[in-house]
Amino acid sequence: MTEPVIVSKAPPDSLFELATDQWTEPYWQAAREHRLVWPTCTACGTGREMGAPFCHHCLSQEITWKPLSGRGTLYSYTVVRFPLIEAMNDCVPYVPAVIELEGAGGHRLISNVVGAPLDSLHVGAAVEITWHDRADGVTVARFALADNGN
């Protein structure tokens, strides 16, 4: 008898509450349009940390939002198999992950990997963005293993 394939699930919407400010609102607006963008310093062209109020390279506060492909690499992850709170009972296994984004100059996004067989996950795996449109109008970036299965 073969073992069933166990795939990663998503956390419940109820555990995430969005709070934006002038440094993150453009990201969330683009997400609602199913576009991935990344903050870039207008003055020196350096990629910025998400939410940073100034460039860590030149200290400018000028910012532009660079479109990204939505592809990346699984930089780090863990598999949560046991729910610590009741709201997670139907959501395990859950895979919180750090995604190194293609074209973001080494910057990474914390997200989660969904719909992936757990035995296929590994550091360095190619991933691509999927969008989750919530009932409250918020759109959240999630990632799935890319077809090439690197």
FISE-899038 format. One record per residue: residue number from 1; residue in three letters; x, y, z of N, C-alpha, C in turn. Coordinates in steps of 0.1 Angstrom, whole numbers, plus 5000, padded with zeros to 4 digits. Layout:
// FISE-899038
- NUM_ala_X_Y_Z_X_Y_Z_X_Y_Z
...
// end
This chain:
// FISE-899038
- 1_met_5008_4988_5000_5000_5000_5000_5009_5012_5000
- 2_thr_5006_5022_4991_5014_5034_4990_5009_5044_5000
- 3_glu_5019_5052_5005_5016_5063_5014_5008_5074_5007
- 4_pro_4999_5081_5013_4992_5092_5006_5002_5104_5005
- 5_val_5000_5111_4994_5009_5123_4992_5003_5134_5001
- 6_ile_5012_5140_5009_5007_5151_5018_5012_5164_5012
- 7_val_5003_5173_5010_5006_5186_5004_5004_5197_5014
- 8_ser_5012_5208_5012_5011_5219_5021_4998_5227_5019
- 9_lys_4993_5232_5030_4981_5240_5030_4983_5254_5033
- 10_ala_4973_5262_5033_4974_5276_5036_4969_5280_5050
- 11_pro_4974_5290_5056_4969_5294_5069_4955_5300_5067
- 12_pro_4947_5301_5077_4933_5307_5076_4935_5322_5075
- 13_asp_4926_5328_5067_4925_5342_5066_4924_5350_5079
- 14_ser_4917_5343_5088_4914_5350_5101_4927_5353_5109
- 15_leu_4938_5347_5106_4950_5349_5114_4958_5361_5108
- 16_phe_4954_5367_5098_4962_5378_5091_4953_5390_5091
- 17_glu_4958_5401_5096_4952_5414_5096_4962_5424_5089
- 18_leu_4957_5430_5079_4966_5439_5071_4966_5453_5077
- 19_ala_4978_5458_5080_4980_5472_5084_4991_5478_5075
- 20_thr_4988_5488_5067_4997_5494_5058_5001_5508_5062
- 21_asp_5011_5513_5055_5015_5527_5057_5021_5532_5044
- 22_gln_5026_5544_5043_5030_5549_5030_5042_5541_5024
- 23_trp_5049_5533_5032_5060_5526_5027_5056_5512_5022
- 24_thr_5044_5507_5025_5040_5494_5021_5027_5494_5012
- 25_glu_5019_5504_5013_5006_5505_5005_5008_5502_4990
- 26_pro_5018_5507_4983_5020_5504_4969_5021_5489_4966
- 27_tyr_5028_5482_4975_5029_5468_4974_5016_5461_4974
- 28_trp_5008_5465_4984_4995_5458_4986_4985_5462_4975
- 29_gln_4986_5474_4970_4977_5478_4959_4981_5470_4946
- 30_ala_4994_5468_4944_4998_5460_4932_4993_5446_4934
- 31_ala_4994_5441_4946_4990_5427_4949_4975_5425_4946
- 32_arg_4967_5435_4949_4952_5435_4946_4950_5433_4931
- 33_glu_4960_5438_4923_4960_5437_4908_4968_5425_4903
- 34_his_4972_5416_4912_4980_5404_4909_4993_5408_4902
- 35_arg_4999_5418_4907_5013_5422_4903_5022_5422_4915
- 36_leu_5034_5417_4913_5044_5417_4923_5054_5428_4920
- 37_val_5055_5437_4930_5064_5449_4929_5074_5449_4941
- 38_trp_5085_5455_4939_5095_5456_4950_5100_5470_4951
- 39_pro_5102_5476_4963_5107_5489_4965_5122_5491_4960
- 40_thr_5124_5501_4953_5138_5504_4948_5140_5519_4950
- 41_cys_5152_5522_4955_5156_5536_4957_5157_5544_4944
- 42_thr_5149_5555_4943_5150_5563_4931_5163_5570_4929
- 43_ala_5169_5573_4940_5182_5581_4940_5194_5572_4935
- 44_cys_5195_5560_4940_5207_5552_4937_5204_5539_4930
- 45_gly_5192_5535_4929_5188_5523_4922_5189_5510_4930
- 46_thr_5192_5511_4943_5194_5500_4952_5180_5494_4956
- 47_gly_5179_5481_4956_5167_5475_4961_5166_5478_4976
- 48_arg_5154_5480_4981_5152_5483_4995_5144_5472_5002
- 49_glu_5146_5472_5015_5139_5463_5024_5124_5467_5023
- 50_met_5115_5458_5023_5101_5461_5023_5097_5468_5036
- 51_gly_5091_5480_5034_5087_5488_5046_5097_5497_5051
- 52_ala_5109_5497_5046_5119_5506_5051_5116_5521_5047
- 53_pro_5117_5530_5056_5114_5544_5053_5125_5551_5045
- 54_phe_5137_5545_5044_5148_5551_5037_5157_5541_5031
- 55_cys_5165_5544_5022_5175_5535_5015_5186_5533_5025
- 56_his_5190_5520_5027_5201_5517_5036_5214_5520_5030
- 57_his_5214_5523_5017_5227_5526_5009_5230_5541_5009
- 58_cys_5220_5549_5006_5222_5563_5004_5213_5572_5013
- 59_leu_5204_5566_5021_5196_5573_5030_5184_5581_5024
- 60_ser_5183_5580_5011_5172_5587_5004_5158_5581_5008
- 61_gln_5148_5589_5008_5135_5584_5011_5127_5583_4998
- 62_glu_5133_5586_4986_5126_5585_4973_5125_5570_4970
- 63_ile_5114_5566_4965_5111_5552_4962_5103_5551_4949
- 64_thr_5107_5540_4942_5099_5536_4930_5096_5521_4932
- 65_trp_5086_5516_4925_5082_5502_4927_5085_5495_4914
- 66_lys_5094_5485_4915_5099_5478_4903_5091_5465_4902
- 67_pro_5085_5463_4890_5078_5450_4888_5087_5438_4888
- 68_leu_5083_5427_4894_5090_5415_4894_5082_5404_4887
- 69_ser_5089_5393_4883_5083_5382_4876_5074_5374_4884
- 70_gly_5076_5373_4897_5069_5364_4906_5076_5350_4907
- 71_arg_5087_5349_4901_5095_5337_4903_5106_5339_4914
- 72_gly_5110_5328_4919_5120_5329_4930_5125_5315_4934
- 73_thr_5132_5315_4945_5139_5303_4950_5135_5301_4964
- 74_leu_5133_5289_4968_5130_5286_4982_5143_5287_4990
- 75_tyr_5144_5298_4998_5156_5301_5005_5157_5294_5018
- 76_ser_5145_5293_5025_5144_5286_5038_5129_5283_5040
- 77_tyr_5127_5273_5048_5113_5269_5051_5113_5260_5063
- 78_thr_5101_5259_5068_5098_5249_5078_5085_5243_5076
- 79_val_5082_5231_5081_5069_5225_5079_5063_5224_5093
- 80_val_5051_5231_5094_5044_5231_5107_5034_5220_5106
- 81_arg_5035_5210_5114_5026_5198_5113_5016_5197_5124
- 82_phe_5018_5204_5135_5009_5203_5146_5003_5217_5149
- 83_pro_4990_5219_5149_4984_5232_5152_4986_5236_5166
- 84_leu_4991_5248_5168_4993_5253_5181_4981_5260_5187
- 85_ile_4972_5264_5177_4959_5271_5181_4948_5264_5173
- 86_glu_4936_5265_5178_4925_5258_5172_4922_5263_5158
- 87_ala_4925_5275_5155_4922_5281_5142_4931_5274_5131
- 88_met_4941_5267_5135_4950_5260_5125_4947_5246_5124
- 89_asn_4937_5240_5130_4934_5226_5130_4933_5220_5116
- 90_asp_4926_5228_5107_4924_5223_5093_4935_5228_5083
- 91_cys_4945_5234_5088_4955_5241_5080_4969_5235_5080
- 92_val_4970_5224_5087_4984_5218_5087_4984_5206_5078
- 93_pro_4995_5203_5072_5008_5209_5073_5008_5223_5066
- 94_tyr_5014_5232_5072_5016_5246_5067_5031_5249_5065
- 95_val_5035_5255_5054_5049_5257_5052_5052_5272_5051
- 96_pro_5056_5279_5062_5061_5292_5061_5075_5292_5055
- 97_ala_5077_5302_5046_5089_5301_5038_5095_5315_5036
- 98_val_5108_5315_5033_5115_5327_5029_5118_5325_5014
- 99_ile_5113_5334_5006_5115_5333_4991_5125_5343_4987
- 100_glu_5135_5339_4980_5145_5348_4974_5139_5351_4960
- 101_leu_5135_5364_4958_5128_5368_4946_5137_5371_4934
- 102_glu_5134_5365_4922_5141_5368_4910_5140_5383_4907
- 103_gly_5151_5390_4905_5151_5404_4901_5150_5414_4912
- 104_ala_5151_5409_4925_5150_5418_4936_5163_5421_4943
- 105_gly_5174_5418_4936_5187_5421_4942_5191_5414_4955
- 106_gly_5186_5401_4956_5189_5394_4968_5179_5395_4979
- 107_his_5169_5404_4977_5160_5406_4988_5150_5394_4988
- 108_arg_5144_5392_5000_5136_5380_5002_5122_5385_5008
- 109_leu_5112_5376_5005_5099_5379_5010_5095_5367_5019
- 110_ile_5089_5370_5030_5083_5359_5038_5069_5356_5034
- 111_ser_5066_5344_5031_5053_5340_5026_5051_5326_5030
- 112_asn_5043_5318_5022_5042_5304_5025_5041_5297_5011
- 113_val_5044_5284_5012_5043_5275_5000_5030_5267_5001
- 114_val_5022_5267_4991_5009_5260_4991_5009_5250_4980
- 115_gly_5001_5239_4983_4998_5229_4972_5010_5221_4968
- 116_ala_5021_5220_4976_5033_5213_4973_5034_5200_4981
- 117_pro_5037_5189_4974_5040_5177_4981_5052_5179_4991
- 118_leu_5050_5176_5003_5061_5179_5013_5074_5173_5009
- 119_asp_5073_5161_5003_5086_5154_5000_5093_5160_4988
- 120_ser_5087_5170_4981_5093_5177_4970_5099_5190_4974
- 121_leu_5097_5195_4987_5103_5207_4991_5118_5206_4994
- 122_his_5126_5215_4990_5140_5216_4994_5145_5230_4991
- 123_val_5155_5234_4999_5161_5247_4998_5167_5247_4983
- 124_gly_5164_5258_4977_5168_5260_4963_5158_5256_4953
- 125_ala_5146_5251_4957_5136_5247_4948_5130_5260_4941
- 126_ala_5127_5259_4928_5121_5270_4921_5107_5271_4925
- 127_val_5102_5283_4927_5089_5286_4931_5083_5298_4922
- 128_glu_5070_5299_4922_5064_5310_4915_5051_5314_4923
- 129_ile_5048_5327_4921_5038_5333_4929_5024_5328_4925
- 130_thr_5015_5327_4935_5001_5325_4933_4994_5336_4941
- 131_trp_4983_5339_4938_4976_5350_4945_4963_5345_4952
- 132_his_4962_5349_4964_4950_5345_4972_4942_5358_4974
- 133_asp_4930_5359_4968_4921_5370_4970_4912_5367_4981
- 134_arg_4913_5374_4992_4905_5372_5004_4891_5379_5002
- 135_ala_4882_5375_5010_4868_5381_5010_4868_5396_5014
- 136_asp_4878_5400_5022_4879_5414_5027_4886_5423_5017
- 137_gly_4889_5419_5005_4896_5427_4995_4911_5427_4995
- 138_val_4917_5420_5005_4931_5419_5006_4936_5408_4997
- 139_thr_4947_5410_4990_4952_5399_4982_4966_5396_4987
- 140_val_4969_5383_4990_4981_5378_4996_4989_5370_4986
- 141_ala_5002_5373_4986_5011_5365_4977_5014_5352_4984
- 142_arg_5013_5341_4977_5017_5328_4982_5026_5322_4971
- 143_phe_5032_5311_4973_5041_5305_4963_5038_5290_4962
- 144_ala_5040_5285_4950_5039_5271_4946_5052_5267_4940
- 145_leu_5054_5254_4940_5066_5249_4933_5064_5251_4918
- 146_ala_5075_5256_4912_5074_5258_4897_5074_5245_4890
- 147_asp_5069_5245_4878_5067_5233_4870_5080_5225_4868
- 148_asn_5091_5233_4867_5104_5226_4864_5109_5218_4875
- 149_gly_5104_5219_4887_5107_5211_4899_5122_5212_4903
- 150_asn_5129_5222_4900_5143_5223_4904_5144_5221_4919
// end
